[in-house]
Amino acid sequence: MTQTKQEISKRKQDHLEICLSEDVDYRKTNGFERYDFPHFATTEVVYNEIDISTTFFKRKIDYPFLISSMTGGTGKAKDINYRLALAAKELNIPIGVGSQRLTLEDDKFKDSFDVLKKFSDSIPVLSNIGAAQVAKLKKLDSIKKITDQINASALIIHLNPLQEIIQKNGEPDFSGLIKNIKRIVKKIGIPVIAKEVGAGISAKAAEYLLEAGVKGIDVAGAGGTSWSAVELLRNKRSNDSIFWNWGLPTSYCIRTVNELRKKYNFVLISSGGINSADEIAKSVALGADLTASAKKVLIILNEGGVEGLIEYVKAMFEDVKKIMYLTGCESLKKLKKLILIRKEELF
Ligand SMILES: Cc1cc2nc3c(=O)[nH]c(=O)nc-3n(C[C@H](O)[C@H](O)[C@H](O)COP(=O)(O)O)c2cc1C
């Protein structure tokens, strides 16, 4: 069931095109609409003094926001990654690259990743490799190769069993995954983050990962881009498959994985359909340190260019600050302690 280099590169190109032209969202929500904010009429927060800067593995960043891993390994990826990185640098936020698997096999599209290296002094740049590749690793040289390629601040391992099992010629065999994550964590010298790609990470899966030494969990939950939808459309298969909507909603993942903080120290990232200020603020209130977004960022870049993307993120976080003002939270630390109201309590 393995794919050729040409097939992988074509698949990456299809992903970009499908995500920009088709409706591949979940037909269920990420669940944040089930919560409301406790409006605080006696707020004394001074709007201009609200601080939303934070740290990401000891590096200071200006917004609790990460441009999620997206592309690399196809013709258009170099330009997209370069423009995403320009926006990330201006905003002083981290950026992930798409799976670097192809780099290990072919030099043809190497520059689509290399282009990010020069940004790595200014902002955290994050490597990316899939669970299927990690599971069958023999030597760890290839991991060093991909992290050196972009001078990565952290390595992201993406877990995408749904995508692999739905995909034509997918690689759903993850046996050996946790053992190899342990090996990588011991050797690599930079933090390892585990992420899903839209179907969510449960508390039980997160515990396996944290026990293996992972230092960051990006839940990438359901409610945003559905990767089984992308693969179903790519292969012109029925789009009423029960798997279109398979997955754990982002808000559920954040709330339940956050419980593991009692036992583990890790960075918790909320993603999966995070497209608005209220979803960001609710994510933090439910426990996230950071939020992240992929498809929406790509669409905004495509429509508005680098400037448009910078403006989008800045405007969204002005709204996050307004939410913080209205709920009496002068800092992200305070927002994290905010107790949201479940909608059924309101009536
Ligand atoms: C065009 C595109 C390509 C992607 N490729 C990767 C990838 O190579 N590696 C990865 O970890 N995630 C990849 N993702 C998944 C995203 O990082 C993210 O987890 C997922 O899309 C859910 O977030 P969203 O709802 O904000 O899009 C990709 C997403 C998009 C839109």
The ligand as an SDF file (V2000), in Angstrom:
LIG
                    3D

 31 33  0  0  0  0  0  0  0  0999 V2000
   -3.8110   22.1760    2.9140 C   0  0  0  0  0  0  0  0  0  0  0  0
   -3.5410   21.5190    4.2340 C   0  0  0  0  0  0  0  0  0  0  0  0
   -2.4920   20.6100    4.3520 C   0  0  0  0  0  0  0  0  0  0  0  0
   -2.2070   19.9800    5.5750 C   0  0  0  0  0  0  0  0  0  0  0  0
   -1.1100   19.1690    5.6980 N   0  0  0  0  0  0  0  0  0  0  0  0
   -0.7310   18.7540    6.9290 C   0  0  0  0  0  0  0  0  0  0  0  0
    0.5170   18.0990    7.1330 C   0  0  0  0  0  0  0  0  0  0  0  0
    1.2950   17.8770    6.1990 O   0  0  0  0  0  0  0  0  0  0  0  0
    0.8490   17.7080    8.3960 N   0  0  0  0  0  0  0  0  0  0  0  0
    0.0110   17.9400    9.4600 C   0  0  0  0  0  0  0  0  0  0  0  0
    0.3580   17.6360   10.5980 O   0  0  0  0  0  0  0  0  0  0  0  0
   -1.1750   18.5310    9.2840 N   0  0  0  0  0  0  0  0  0  0  0  0
   -1.5630   18.9540    8.0660 C   0  0  0  0  0  0  0  0  0  0  0  0
   -2.7610   19.6070    7.9060 N   0  0  0  0  0  0  0  0  0  0  0  0
   -3.7340   19.5950    9.0190 C   0  0  0  0  0  0  0  0  0  0  0  0
   -3.7560   20.8880    9.8090 C   0  0  0  0  0  0  0  0  0  0  0  0
   -2.5040   21.1690   10.3830 O   0  0  0  0  0  0  0  0  0  0  0  0
   -4.8540   20.8710   10.9010 C   0  0  0  0  0  0  0  0  0  0  0  0
   -4.5090   19.9740   11.9260 O   0  0  0  0  0  0  0  0  0  0  0  0
   -6.2430   20.5030   10.3910 C   0  0  0  0  0  0  0  0  0  0  0  0
   -6.4820   21.0250    9.1020 O   0  0  0  0  0  0  0  0  0  0  0  0
   -7.3370   21.0210   11.3270 C   0  0  0  0  0  0  0  0  0  0  0  0
   -7.2580   22.4040   11.4850 O   0  0  0  0  0  0  0  0  0  0  0  0
   -8.2660   23.4410   10.7370 P   0  0  0  0  0  0  0  0  0  0  0  0
   -9.6510   23.0030   11.0810 O   0  0  0  0  0  0  0  0  0  0  0  0
   -7.8910   24.7770   11.2760 O   0  0  0  0  0  0  0  0  0  0  0  0
   -7.9830   23.3290    9.2600 O   0  0  0  0  0  0  0  0  0  0  0  0
   -3.0510   20.2650    6.7040 C   0  0  0  0  0  0  0  0  0  0  0  0
   -4.0990   21.1750    6.5690 C   0  0  0  0  0  0  0  0  0  0  0  0
   -4.3610   21.8130    5.3730 C   0  0  0  0  0  0  0  0  0  0  0  0
   -5.5060   22.7780    5.2920 C   0  0  0  0  0  0  0  0  0  0  0  0
  1  2  1  0
  2  3  1  0
  2 30  2  0
  3  4  2  0
  4  5  1  0
  4 28  1  0
  5  6  2  0
  6  7  1  0
  6 13  1  0
  7  8  2  0
  7  9  1  0
  9 10  1  0
 10 11  2  0
 10 12  1  0
 12 13  2  0
 13 14  1  0
 14 15  1  0
 14 28  1  0
 15 16  1  0
 16 17  1  0
 16 18  1  0
 18 19  1  0
 18 20  1  0
 20 21  1  0
 20 22  1  0
 22 23  1  0
 23 24  1  0
 24 25  2  0
 24 26  1  0
 24 27  1  0
 28 29  2  0
 29 30  1  0
 30 31  1  0
M  END
$$$$
